[in-house]
Amino acid sequence: MDENQIFEKVEEVFHKTFADNTPLTRDTKPGDVTAWDSMGQIRFLANLEQTFSIKFKMKDIVTFRSIGNIVDGIAKLTGQG
């Protein structure tokens, strides 16, 4: 799975988690989406872990400031980054 495929899957999980159809870019951050609050972040990351069969480490989670950071983190954990 390349980074474009990871992005597409992240976008799908995002829309399901937040019931929000905001178009995403790598630069989209929590402040850009009303429903993306701290509890939403937890649900979103848990859904991503389940979708990609991965486990985020706290040291990685604290660097997630945008969709791009999340995609890069998933790519790293899946051996694509």
Backbone as XML, in Angstrom:
<?xml version="1.0"?>
<chain id="A" units="angstrom">
  <residue number="1" name="MET">
    <atom name="N" x="0.858" y="-1.171" z="0.000"/>
    <atom name="CA" x="0.000" y="0.000" z="0.000"/>
    <atom name="C" x="0.906" y="1.237" z="0.000"/>
  </residue>
  <residue number="2" name="ASP">
    <atom name="N" x="0.749" y="2.089" z="-0.999"/>
    <atom name="CA" x="1.573" y="3.299" z="-1.058"/>
    <atom name="C" x="0.904" y="4.436" z="-0.273"/>
  </residue>
  <residue number="3" name="GLU">
    <atom name="N" x="1.591" y="5.576" z="-0.174"/>
    <atom name="CA" x="1.071" y="6.675" z="0.642"/>
    <atom name="C" x="-0.247" y="7.238" z="0.123"/>
  </residue>
  <residue number="4" name="ASN">
    <atom name="N" x="-0.467" y="7.217" z="-1.185"/>
    <atom name="CA" x="-1.761" y="7.673" z="-1.723"/>
    <atom name="C" x="-2.882" y="6.753" z="-1.278"/>
  </residue>
  <residue number="5" name="GLN">
    <atom name="N" x="-2.628" y="5.463" z="-1.277"/>
    <atom name="CA" x="-3.642" y="4.502" z="-0.830"/>
    <atom name="C" x="-3.897" y="4.651" z="0.669"/>
  </residue>
  <residue number="6" name="ILE">
    <atom name="N" x="-2.815" y="4.890" z="1.426"/>
    <atom name="CA" x="-2.981" y="5.124" z="2.862"/>
    <atom name="C" x="-3.830" y="6.361" z="3.084"/>
  </residue>
  <residue number="7" name="PHE">
    <atom name="N" x="-3.531" y="7.442" z="2.358"/>
    <atom name="CA" x="-4.304" y="8.687" z="2.485"/>
    <atom name="C" x="-5.781" y="8.431" z="2.207"/>
  </residue>
  <residue number="8" name="GLU">
    <atom name="N" x="-6.079" y="7.709" z="1.140"/>
    <atom name="CA" x="-7.476" y="7.435" z="0.779"/>
    <atom name="C" x="-8.188" y="6.665" z="1.883"/>
  </residue>
  <residue number="9" name="LYS">
    <atom name="N" x="-7.493" y="5.696" z="2.476"/>
    <atom name="CA" x="-8.087" y="4.901" z="3.546"/>
    <atom name="C" x="-8.277" y="5.756" z="4.803"/>
  </residue>
  <residue number="10" name="VAL">
    <atom name="N" x="-7.286" y="6.609" z="5.106"/>
    <atom name="CA" x="-7.401" y="7.518" z="6.249"/>
    <atom name="C" x="-8.601" y="8.443" z="6.053"/>
  </residue>
  <residue number="11" name="GLU">
    <atom name="N" x="-8.758" y="8.955" z="4.838"/>
    <atom name="CA" x="-9.885" y="9.835" z="4.541"/>
    <atom name="C" x="-11.218" y="9.100" z="4.748"/>
  </residue>
  <residue number="12" name="GLU">
    <atom name="N" x="-11.290" y="7.865" z="4.310"/>
    <atom name="CA" x="-12.507" y="7.064" z="4.490"/>
    <atom name="C" x="-12.814" y="6.881" z="5.978"/>
  </residue>
  <residue number="13" name="VAL">
    <atom name="N" x="-11.808" y="6.526" z="6.758"/>
    <atom name="CA" x="-11.999" y="6.343" z="8.201"/>
    <atom name="C" x="-12.395" y="7.672" z="8.855"/>
  </residue>
  <residue number="14" name="PHE">
    <atom name="N" x="-11.772" y="8.750" z="8.422"/>
    <atom name="CA" x="-12.096" y="10.075" z="8.949"/>
    <atom name="C" x="-13.576" y="10.385" z="8.745"/>
  </residue>
  <residue number="15" name="HIS">
    <atom name="N" x="-14.052" y="10.214" z="7.522"/>
    <atom name="CA" x="-15.450" y="10.541" z="7.218"/>
    <atom name="C" x="-16.415" y="9.668" z="8.013"/>
  </residue>
  <residue number="16" name="LYS">
    <atom name="N" x="-16.070" y="8.408" z="8.215"/>
    <atom name="CA" x="-16.932" y="7.529" z="9.011"/>
    <atom name="C" x="-16.887" y="7.909" z="10.485"/>
  </residue>
  <residue number="17" name="THR">
    <atom name="N" x="-15.712" y="8.227" z="10.989"/>
    <atom name="CA" x="-15.555" y="8.560" z="12.411"/>
    <atom name="C" x="-16.289" y="9.839" z="12.770"/>
  </residue>
  <residue number="18" name="PHE">
    <atom name="N" x="-16.135" y="10.865" z="11.939"/>
    <atom name="CA" x="-16.683" y="12.173" z="12.265"/>
    <atom name="C" x="-18.002" y="12.486" z="11.580"/>
  </residue>
  <residue number="19" name="ALA">
    <atom name="N" x="-18.497" y="11.590" z="10.719"/>
    <atom name="CA" x="-19.726" y="11.851" z="9.959"/>
    <atom name="C" x="-19.645" y="13.233" z="9.336"/>
  </residue>
  <residue number="20" name="ASP">
    <atom name="N" x="-18.507" y="13.493" z="8.707"/>
    <atom name="CA" x="-18.200" y="14.796" z="8.141"/>
    <atom name="C" x="-17.604" y="14.580" z="6.760"/>
  </residue>
  <residue number="21" name="ASN">
    <atom name="N" x="-18.088" y="15.307" z="5.781"/>
    <atom name="CA" x="-17.605" y="15.129" z="4.408"/>
    <atom name="C" x="-16.603" y="16.187" z="3.978"/>
  </residue>
  <residue number="22" name="THR">
    <atom name="N" x="-15.978" y="16.840" z="4.942"/>
    <atom name="CA" x="-14.961" y="17.841" z="4.620"/>
    <atom name="C" x="-13.871" y="17.197" z="3.771"/>
  </residue>
  <residue number="23" name="PRO">
    <atom name="N" x="-13.546" y="17.780" z="2.621"/>
    <atom name="CA" x="-12.446" y="17.232" z="1.826"/>
    <atom name="C" x="-11.139" y="17.392" z="2.604"/>
  </residue>
  <residue number="24" name="LEU">
    <atom name="N" x="-10.344" y="16.349" z="2.627"/>
    <atom name="CA" x="-9.092" y="16.384" z="3.367"/>
    <atom name="C" x="-7.905" y="16.628" z="2.452"/>
  </residue>
  <residue number="25" name="THR">
    <atom name="N" x="-6.884" y="17.251" z="3.016"/>
    <atom name="CA" x="-5.577" y="17.356" z="2.386"/>
    <atom name="C" x="-4.571" y="16.921" z="3.442"/>
  </residue>
  <residue number="26" name="ARG">
    <atom name="N" x="-3.332" y="16.797" z="3.052"/>
    <atom name="CA" x="-2.292" y="16.462" z="4.026"/>
    <atom name="C" x="-2.176" y="17.546" z="5.098"/>
  </residue>
  <residue number="27" name="ASP">
    <atom name="N" x="-2.599" y="18.762" z="4.792"/>
    <atom name="CA" x="-2.487" y="19.880" z="5.732"/>
    <atom name="C" x="-3.690" y="20.039" z="6.655"/>
  </residue>
  <residue number="28" name="THR">
    <atom name="N" x="-4.756" y="19.261" z="6.454"/>
    <atom name="CA" x="-5.934" y="19.364" z="7.310"/>
    <atom name="C" x="-5.541" y="19.031" z="8.745"/>
  </residue>
  <residue number="29" name="LYS">
    <atom name="N" x="-5.971" y="19.897" z="9.669"/>
    <atom name="CA" x="-5.648" y="19.700" z="11.081"/>
    <atom name="C" x="-6.930" y="19.793" z="11.913"/>
  </residue>
  <residue number="30" name="PRO">
    <atom name="N" x="-6.872" y="19.377" z="13.167"/>
    <atom name="CA" x="-8.086" y="19.376" z="13.991"/>
    <atom name="C" x="-8.840" y="20.698" z="14.016"/>
  </residue>
  <residue number="31" name="GLY">
    <atom name="N" x="-8.162" y="21.819" z="14.023"/>
    <atom name="CA" x="-8.837" y="23.112" z="14.057"/>
    <atom name="C" x="-9.658" y="23.411" z="12.815"/>
  </residue>
  <residue number="32" name="ASP">
    <atom name="N" x="-9.443" y="22.627" z="11.753"/>
    <atom name="CA" x="-10.172" y="22.835" z="10.497"/>
    <atom name="C" x="-11.536" y="22.142" z="10.479"/>
  </residue>
  <residue number="33" name="VAL">
    <atom name="N" x="-11.769" y="21.233" z="11.427"/>
    <atom name="CA" x="-12.996" y="20.428" z="11.442"/>
    <atom name="C" x="-13.628" y="20.510" z="12.826"/>
  </residue>
  <residue number="34" name="THR">
    <atom name="N" x="-14.824" y="21.052" z="12.900"/>
    <atom name="CA" x="-15.496" y="21.286" z="14.178"/>
    <atom name="C" x="-15.579" y="20.032" z="15.047"/>
  </residue>
  <residue number="35" name="ALA">
    <atom name="N" x="-15.910" y="18.912" z="14.461"/>
    <atom name="CA" x="-16.113" y="17.686" z="15.237"/>
    <atom name="C" x="-14.809" y="17.034" z="15.690"/>
  </residue>
  <residue number="36" name="TRP">
    <atom name="N" x="-13.684" y="17.499" z="15.195"/>
    <atom name="CA" x="-12.396" y="16.880" z="15.504"/>
    <atom name="C" x="-11.838" y="17.465" z="16.798"/>
  </residue>
  <residue number="37" name="ASP">
    <atom name="N" x="-12.385" y="17.001" z="17.914"/>
    <atom name="CA" x="-11.928" y="17.439" z="19.220"/>
    <atom name="C" x="-11.076" y="16.324" z="19.836"/>
  </residue>
  <residue number="38" name="SER">
    <atom name="N" x="-10.715" y="16.458" z="21.102"/>
    <atom name="CA" x="-9.816" y="15.483" z="21.724"/>
    <atom name="C" x="-10.437" y="14.085" z="21.783"/>
  </residue>
  <residue number="39" name="MET">
    <atom name="N" x="-11.710" y="13.990" z="22.088"/>
    <atom name="CA" x="-12.362" y="12.666" z="22.122"/>
    <atom name="C" x="-12.486" y="12.108" z="20.708"/>
  </residue>
  <residue number="40" name="GLY">
    <atom name="N" x="-12.767" y="12.969" z="19.755"/>
    <atom name="CA" x="-12.816" y="12.536" z="18.364"/>
    <atom name="C" x="-11.470" y="12.013" z="17.905"/>
  </residue>
  <residue number="41" name="GLN">
    <atom name="N" x="-10.404" y="12.666" z="18.346"/>
    <atom name="CA" x="-9.053" y="12.231" z="17.986"/>
    <atom name="C" x="-8.806" y="10.806" z="18.486"/>
  </residue>
  <residue number="42" name="ILE">
    <atom name="N" x="-9.223" y="10.524" z="19.709"/>
    <atom name="CA" x="-9.049" y="9.182" z="20.270"/>
    <atom name="C" x="-9.816" y="8.157" z="19.440"/>
  </residue>
  <residue number="43" name="ARG">
    <atom name="N" x="-11.075" y="8.457" z="19.113"/>
    <atom name="CA" x="-11.887" y="7.533" z="18.298"/>
    <atom name="C" x="-11.263" y="7.341" z="16.918"/>
  </residue>
  <residue number="44" name="PHE">
    <atom name="N" x="-10.811" y="8.444" z="16.308"/>
    <atom name="CA" x="-10.210" y="8.407" z="14.979"/>
    <atom name="C" x="-8.955" y="7.526" z="14.977"/>
  </residue>
  <residue number="45" name="LEU">
    <atom name="N" x="-8.072" y="7.750" z="15.941"/>
    <atom name="CA" x="-6.841" y="6.957" z="15.987"/>
    <atom name="C" x="-7.134" y="5.486" z="16.282"/>
  </residue>
  <residue number="46" name="ALA">
    <atom name="N" x="-8.107" y="5.218" z="17.150"/>
    <atom name="CA" x="-8.477" y="3.829" z="17.433"/>
    <atom name="C" x="-9.033" y="3.157" z="16.177"/>
  </residue>
  <residue number="47" name="ASN">
    <atom name="N" x="-9.857" y="3.872" z="15.426"/>
    <atom name="CA" x="-10.403" y="3.315" z="14.183"/>
    <atom name="C" x="-9.293" y="3.086" z="13.155"/>
  </residue>
  <residue number="48" name="LEU">
    <atom name="N" x="-8.303" y="3.979" z="13.111"/>
    <atom name="CA" x="-7.176" y="3.790" z="12.196"/>
    <atom name="C" x="-6.346" y="2.579" z="12.606"/>
  </residue>
  <residue number="49" name="GLU">
    <atom name="N" x="-6.125" y="2.411" z="13.897"/>
    <atom name="CA" x="-5.373" y="1.242" z="14.367"/>
    <atom name="C" x="-6.074" y="-0.043" z="13.947"/>
  </residue>
  <residue number="50" name="GLN">
    <atom name="N" x="-7.372" y="-0.081" z="14.094"/>
    <atom name="CA" x="-8.133" y="-1.265" z="13.714"/>
    <atom name="C" x="-8.091" y="-1.475" z="12.203"/>
  </residue>
  <residue number="51" name="THR">
    <atom name="N" x="-8.274" y="-0.427" z="11.437"/>
    <atom name="CA" x="-8.299" y="-0.516" z="9.976"/>
    <atom name="C" x="-6.972" y="-1.003" z="9.409"/>
  </residue>
  <residue number="52" name="PHE">
    <atom name="N" x="-5.877" y="-0.468" z="9.943"/>
    <atom name="CA" x="-4.553" y="-0.799" z="9.407"/>
    <atom name="C" x="-3.844" y="-1.906" z="10.185"/>
  </residue>
  <residue number="53" name="SER">
    <atom name="N" x="-4.496" y="-2.445" z="11.212"/>
    <atom name="CA" x="-3.897" y="-3.486" z="12.068"/>
    <atom name="C" x="-2.531" y="-3.040" z="12.593"/>
  </residue>
  <residue number="54" name="ILE">
    <atom name="N" x="-2.532" y="-1.863" z="13.205"/>
    <atom name="CA" x="-1.312" y="-1.288" z="13.767"/>
    <atom name="C" x="-1.597" y="-0.812" z="15.184"/>
  </residue>
  <residue number="55" name="LYS">
    <atom name="N" x="-0.550" y="-0.403" z="15.887"/>
    <atom name="CA" x="-0.689" y="0.179" z="17.224"/>
    <atom name="C" x="0.213" y="1.399" z="17.285"/>
  </residue>
  <residue number="56" name="PHE">
    <atom name="N" x="-0.388" y="2.570" z="17.468"/>
    <atom name="CA" x="0.379" y="3.801" z="17.600"/>
    <atom name="C" x="1.051" y="3.848" z="18.963"/>
  </residue>
  <residue number="57" name="LYS">
    <atom name="N" x="2.251" y="4.404" z="19.007"/>
    <atom name="CA" x="2.942" y="4.648" z="20.265"/>
    <atom name="C" x="2.685" y="6.099" z="20.664"/>
  </residue>
  <residue number="58" name="MET">
    <atom name="N" x="2.685" y="6.351" z="21.954"/>
    <atom name="CA" x="2.418" y="7.698" z="22.447"/>
    <atom name="C" x="3.392" y="8.701" z="21.842"/>
  </residue>
  <residue number="59" name="LYS">
    <atom name="N" x="4.647" y="8.324" z="21.686"/>
    <atom name="CA" x="5.636" y="9.250" z="21.124"/>
    <atom name="C" x="5.287" y="9.640" z="19.690"/>
  </residue>
  <residue number="60" name="ASP">
    <atom name="N" x="4.578" y="8.759" z="18.974"/>
    <atom name="CA" x="4.132" y="9.080" z="17.617"/>
    <atom name="C" x="2.867" y="9.936" z="17.652"/>
  </residue>
  <residue number="61" name="ILE">
    <atom name="N" x="1.948" y="9.577" z="18.524"/>
    <atom name="CA" x="0.668" y="10.284" z="18.602"/>
    <atom name="C" x="0.865" y="11.772" z="18.871"/>
  </residue>
  <residue number="62" name="VAL">
    <atom name="N" x="1.814" y="12.121" z="19.709"/>
    <atom name="CA" x="2.006" y="13.536" z="20.045"/>
    <atom name="C" x="2.547" y="14.345" z="18.869"/>
  </residue>
  <residue number="63" name="THR">
    <atom name="N" x="3.030" y="13.672" z="17.823"/>
    <atom name="CA" x="3.513" y="14.387" z="16.634"/>
    <atom name="C" x="2.421" y="14.561" z="15.587"/>
  </residue>
  <residue number="64" name="PHE">
    <atom name="N" x="1.260" y="13.955" z="15.800"/>
    <atom name="CA" x="0.171" y="14.009" z="14.827"/>
    <atom name="C" x="-0.556" y="15.349" z="14.899"/>
  </residue>
  <residue number="65" name="ARG">
    <atom name="N" x="-0.133" y="16.287" z="14.077"/>
    <atom name="CA" x="-0.732" y="17.613" z="14.057"/>
    <atom name="C" x="-1.571" y="17.853" z="12.806"/>
  </residue>
  <residue number="66" name="SER">
    <atom name="N" x="-1.529" y="16.897" z="11.870"/>
    <atom name="CA" x="-2.280" y="17.035" z="10.616"/>
    <atom name="C" x="-2.517" y="15.652" z="10.025"/>
  </residue>
  <residue number="67" name="ILE">
    <atom name="N" x="-3.359" y="15.609" z="9.015"/>
    <atom name="CA" x="-3.600" y="14.353" z="8.306"/>
    <atom name="C" x="-2.293" y="13.828" z="7.714"/>
  </residue>
  <residue number="68" name="GLY">
    <atom name="N" x="-1.462" y="14.719" z="7.194"/>
    <atom name="CA" x="-0.185" y="14.309" z="6.622"/>
    <atom name="C" x="0.700" y="13.610" z="7.637"/>
  </residue>
  <residue number="69" name="ASN">
    <atom name="N" x="0.750" y="14.134" z="8.873"/>
    <atom name="CA" x="1.527" y="13.490" z="9.926"/>
    <atom name="C" x="0.994" y="12.092" z="10.224"/>
  </residue>
  <residue number="70" name="ILE">
    <atom name="N" x="-0.319" y="11.961" z="10.214"/>
    <atom name="CA" x="-0.943" y="10.667" z="10.490"/>
    <atom name="C" x="-0.625" y="9.679" z="9.367"/>
  </residue>
  <residue number="71" name="VAL">
    <atom name="N" x="-0.756" y="10.124" z="8.128"/>
    <atom name="CA" x="-0.436" y="9.262" z="6.980"/>
    <atom name="C" x="1.026" y="8.816" z="7.062"/>
  </residue>
  <residue number="72" name="ASP">
    <atom name="N" x="1.922" y="9.744" z="7.370"/>
    <atom name="CA" x="3.342" y="9.391" z="7.495"/>
    <atom name="C" x="3.573" y="8.387" z="8.608"/>
  </residue>
  <residue number="73" name="GLY">
    <atom name="N" x="2.877" y="8.560" z="9.727"/>
    <atom name="CA" x="3.000" y="7.625" z="10.845"/>
    <atom name="C" x="2.532" y="6.230" z="10.484"/>
  </residue>
  <residue number="74" name="ILE">
    <atom name="N" x="1.413" y="6.164" z="9.754"/>
    <atom name="CA" x="0.895" y="4.856" z="9.324"/>
    <atom name="C" x="1.850" y="4.226" z="8.336"/>
  </residue>
  <residue number="75" name="ALA">
    <atom name="N" x="2.371" y="5.016" z="7.402"/>
    <atom name="CA" x="3.323" y="4.501" z="6.410"/>
    <atom name="C" x="4.544" y="3.911" z="7.116"/>
  </residue>
  <residue number="76" name="LYS">
    <atom name="N" x="5.014" y="4.592" z="8.142"/>
    <atom name="CA" x="6.172" y="4.115" z="8.910"/>
    <atom name="C" x="5.855" y="2.787" z="9.584"/>
  </residue>
  <residue number="77" name="LEU">
    <atom name="N" x="4.692" y="2.709" z="10.222"/>
    <atom name="CA" x="4.315" y="1.498" z="10.961"/>
    <atom name="C" x="4.013" y="0.314" z="10.042"/>
  </residue>
  <residue number="78" name="THR">
    <atom name="N" x="3.631" y="0.599" z="8.812"/>
    <atom name="CA" x="3.318" y="-0.484" z="7.873"/>
    <atom name="C" x="4.487" y="-0.798" z="6.949"/>
  </residue>
  <residue number="79" name="GLY">
    <atom name="N" x="5.620" y="-0.140" z="7.210"/>
    <atom name="CA" x="6.815" y="-0.397" z="6.404"/>
    <atom name="C" x="6.819" y="0.299" z="5.061"/>
  </residue>
  <residue number="80" name="GLN">
    <atom name="N" x="5.959" y="1.312" z="4.880"/>
    <atom name="CA" x="5.889" y="2.017" z="3.609"/>
    <atom name="C" x="6.609" y="3.364" z="3.646"/>
  </residue>
  <residue number="81" name="GLY">
    <atom name="N" x="7.041" y="3.772" z="4.835"/>
    <atom name="CA" x="7.633" y="5.093" z="4.959"/>
    <atom name="C" x="9.082" y="5.061" z="5.347"/>
  </residue>
</chain>
